[in-house]
């Protein structure tokens, strides 16, 4: 119980921008932990009086809730693994990092560890709500390993089982797998579906569509999309999407530096911009994110 609460606090402090699955896992783990603390005595009493009708009903409900708590715990562990840092053997932890937090030598090793924990979740609680969320994390882990078809299948399962609640993340994941295979039309179709959600998801989708235009050497439509992203993020009530804003600025500057207002001291040449874009993308992937 204490481990779940401690882990939830760590992730909350990280302030990751749109990690919907992680937030849901934190909330589920905290609720489950709190429920077990409050009802531990009641559970023991209920099983002792299991022959009584009232006790039997309570016992059934308690087992169901305990099962949900176990499922959410497995989901939480898998999510925590997939967000762990990447550190080569012998490499010192970054300054300020928690020495108790796990780390992995490679993205593939981290993904394999997360997948093993998710297999436990699917085997014991395959029909649970946590399992639906787990398929999102499964897709993310497989994507990081470069297994795009398998990742797509996992995202599609999450979309089927999770419905509207998981649709944005699932659609984004499916689009990433098609993009990695340079199946541009299918990727664009999924990002357009994501765009229909409006709000922050529309901005995110426009950023992704701009990336695809750039990958296809289509600078004019990419420029239009990137300008729309920055304009939307400049509104007073705009969502906080710092990573998207920074990437959009850098990519727009790489097209035409005059389109982004920056101090002369902060100006970079195109080669420096491209290196920074690649560095930010690598960091995002190491932290468990996507392009």
C-alpha positions in Angstrom: 0.0 0.0 0.0 2.8 2.4 1.0 4.6 1.5 -2.2 1.7 2.5 -4.4 1.2 5.8 -2.5 4.9 6.6 -2.8 5.0 5.8 -6.5 2.0 7.9 -7.1 3.6 10.8 -5.4 6.8 10.4 -7.5 4.9 10.5 -10.8 2.8 13.5 -9.7 6.0 15.4 -9.1 7.3 14.6 -12.5 4.6 16.8 -14.1 4.4 14.9 -17.4 2.2 16.7 -19.9 -0.6 14.4 -21.1 0.2 11.1 -19.6 -3.4 10.1 -19.3 -2.8 6.4 -18.7 -0.3 7.2 -15.9 -2.8 9.5 -14.2 -5.5 6.9 -14.3 -3.2 4.3 -12.9 -2.2 6.6 -10.1 -5.8 7.3 -9.2 -6.8 3.7 -9.4 -3.9 2.6 -7.3 -4.6 5.2 -4.6 -8.3 4.3 -4.5 -7.5 0.6 -4.2 -4.9 1.2 -1.5 -7.2 3.4 0.5 -10.0 0.8 0.2 -7.8 -2.0 1.5 -6.7 0.1 4.5 -10.3 1.0 5.4 -11.7 -2.4 5.0 -9.1 -4.8 6.2 -10.9 -5.6 9.4 -14.2 -5.8 7.7 -12.8 -8.3 5.2 -11.6 -10.6 8.0 -15.0 -10.4 9.8 -16.9 -11.1 6.6 -15.0 -14.3 5.8 -15.4 -15.5 9.4 -19.2 -15.1 9.0 -19.3 -16.4 5.5 -22.2 -18.8 6.2 -24.5 -15.9 6.9 -26.3 -14.6 3.9 -25.3 -11.0 4.6 -21.7 -12.0 5.2 -21.7 -14.0 2.0 -22.9 -11.0 -0.1 -20.3 -8.8 1.6 -17.6 -11.4 1.0 -18.4 -11.6 -2.8 -18.3 -7.8 -3.1 -15.0 -7.7 -1.1 -13.4 -10.3 -3.3 -14.4 -8.3 -6.4 -12.9 -5.2 -5.0 -9.8 -7.0 -4.0 -9.4 -8.3 -7.5 -9.7 -4.8 -8.9 -7.1 -3.6 -6.5 -4.7 -6.4 -7.5 -5.3 -5.6 -11.2 -4.7 -1.9 -10.7 -1.5 -2.7 -8.8 -0.1 -4.8 -11.6 -1.0 -2.0 -14.1 0.7 0.5 -11.9 3.9 -1.6 -11.6 4.0 -2.0 -15.4 3.5 1.8 -15.9 6.2 2.6 -13.4 8.6 0.3 -15.2 7.9 1.8 -18.6 8.6 5.3 -17.2 11.9 4.2 -15.5 15.1 5.9 -16.5 17.6 4.4 -19.0 21.1 4.1 -17.5 23.9 2.0 -18.9 25.7 -0.4 -16.5 28.1 1.6 -14.4 26.6 4.9 -15.3 25.8 7.2 -12.3 22.3 8.3 -11.7 21.5 11.9 -12.6 21.8 14.5 -9.8 18.7 14.5 -7.7 17.4 11.2 -9.0 15.9 8.7 -6.5 18.5 5.9 -6.0 15.6 3.5 -5.1 14.0 3.9 -8.5 14.6 1.1 -11.0 16.6 1.8 -14.1 17.3 -0.2 -17.3 20.3 -0.5 -19.6 18.2 0.0 -22.7 14.8 0.9 -24.0 14.3 -2.7 -25.1 15.2 -4.1 -21.7 12.8 -1.7 -20.0 10.0 -2.6 -22.5 10.5 -6.4 -21.9 10.2 -5.9 -18.1 7.0 -3.9 -18.5 5.6 -6.5 -20.9 6.3 -9.3 -18.4 4.3 -7.5 -15.7 1.5 -6.8 -18.2 1.3 -10.5 -19.1 0.6 -11.1 -15.4 -2.2 -8.6 -15.5 -3.8 -10.1 -18.6 -3.4 -13.7 -17.3 -5.1 -13.0 -14.0 -7.4 -10.1 -14.7 -7.9 -10.1 -18.5 -11.5 -8.8 -18.3 -10.8 -5.9 -15.9 -10.8 -2.2 -16.7 -7.1 -2.2 -15.7 -6.4 -4.7 -18.5 -7.9 -2.4 -21.1 -5.6 0.3 -19.9 -2.8 -2.3 -19.8 -3.2 -2.8 -23.6 -2.2 0.8 -24.1 1.0 0.3 -22.1 1.5 -3.0 -24.0 1.3 -1.1 -27.3 3.7 1.6 -26.0 6.2 -1.0 -24.9 6.0 -2.9 -28.2 6.3 0.3 -30.2 9.5 1.2 -28.4 10.9 -2.2 -29.3 10.1 -1.5 -33.0 7.5 -4.2 -33.2 5.0 -2.0 -34.9 2.4 -4.5 -36.1 2.2 -6.1 -32.7 2.0 -2.7 -31.1 -0.9 -1.7 -33.4 -2.8 -4.8 -32.4 -2.4 -3.9 -28.7 -3.6 -0.4 -29.3 -6.6 -1.7 -31.3 -7.5 -4.0 -28.4 -7.3 -1.0 -26.0 -9.6 0.9 -28.4 -12.1 -2.0 -28.5 -12.1 -2.7 -24.8 -11.7 0.8 -23.4 -14.1 2.7 -25.7 -14.2 6.5 -25.6 -12.1 6.8 -22.5 -9.1 5.2 -24.2 -9.8 6.3 -27.8 -7.5 9.3 -28.0 -4.4 7.5 -26.7 -5.2 4.4 -28.8 -5.7 6.3 -32.0 -2.5 8.2 -31.4 -0.6 4.9 -30.9 -2.1 3.3 -34.0 -1.1 6.3 -36.0 2.5 6.1 -34.7 2.8 2.5 -35.8 1.6 3.4 -39.3 3.9 6.4 -39.4 6.9 4.2 -38.5 6.1 2.0 -41.5 5.8 5.1 -43.7 2.1 4.2 -44.3 1.3 7.9 -44.4 -2.3 7.7 -45.5 -3.3 5.4 -42.6 -1.4 7.5 -40.1 -3.0 10.7 -41.3 -6.5 9.1 -41.1 -5.9 8.3 -37.4 -4.5 11.7 -36.6 -7.6 13.3 -38.3 -9.8 11.2 -36.1 -7.9 12.4 -33.1 -8.2 16.0 -34.3 -12.0 15.6 -34.3 -11.9 15.5 -30.5 -11.1 19.2 -30.4 -9.3 21.2 -27.7 -5.8 20.0 -26.7 -6.2 16.9 -28.8 -6.8 19.0 -31.9 -3.6 20.9 -31.3 -1.7 17.7 -30.7 -3.1 16.1 -33.9 -2.1 19.2 -35.9 1.5 18.9 -34.6 1.6 15.3 -35.6 0.2 16.1 -39.0 2.9 18.7 -39.4 5.5 16.1 -38.7 4.2 13.8 -41.3 4.2 16.7 -43.9 7.8 17.3 -43.0 8.7 13.6 -43.4 7.2 13.8 -46.9 9.1 17.0 -47.7 5.9 19.0 -47.8 7.1 22.2 -46.2 4.1 24.5 -47.0 1.4 22.5 -45.4 3.7 21.7 -42.5 4.3 25.4 -42.0 0.6 26.1 -42.0 0.0 23.4 -39.4 2.9 24.5 -37.1 1.7 28.1 -37.2 -1.8 26.9 -36.3 -0.3 24.9 -33.3 1.7 27.9 -32.0 -1.3 30.3 -32.5 -3.6 27.9 -30.5 -1.0 27.5 -27.8 -0.6 31.3 -27.5 -4.3 31.7 -26.5 -5.0 32.8 -23.0 -6.9 29.6 -22.1 -4.5 27.3 -24.1 -3.6 23.9 -22.6 -0.1 23.4 -21.2 1.7 21.4 -23.9 5.3 22.5 -23.4 6.9 19.7 -25.4 4.6 20.3 -28.4 5.2 24.0 -28.3 9.0 23.6 -28.1 9.0 21.1 -30.9 6.7 23.2 -33.1 8.9 26.2 -32.7 12.0 24.3 -33.6 10.5 22.7 -36.6 9.0 26.0 -37.8 12.4 27.7 -37.3 14.0 25.0 -39.4 11.7 25.9 -42.3 11.9 29.7 -41.9 13.5 31.2 -38.8 11.7 34.5 -39.4 8.4 32.9 -38.6 9.3 32.5 -34.9 10.1 35.5 -32.7 13.2 34.8 -30.6 16.0 36.9 -29.2 19.2 37.1 -31.3 21.1 35.3 -28.5 18.8 32.3 -28.9 19.0 32.0 -32.6 20.4 28.7 -34.0 21.5 27.6 -37.4 19.4 24.9 -39.2 21.9 22.1 -38.2 21.7 23.1 -34.6 17.9 23.1 -34.7 17.8 19.6 -36.3 20.2 18.3 -33.6 18.1 19.7 -30.8 14.9 18.3 -32.4 16.5 14.8 -32.5 17.8 15.2 -28.9 14.4 16.2 -27.6 12.8 13.3 -29.5 15.3 10.8 -28.0 14.7 12.1 -24.5 10.9 11.8 -25.0 11.3 8.2 -26.1 13.6 7.3 -23.2 11.0 8.7 -20.8 8.5 6.4 -22.3 6.9 8.8 -24.7 6.4 8.9 -28.4 7.6 11.3 -31.2 
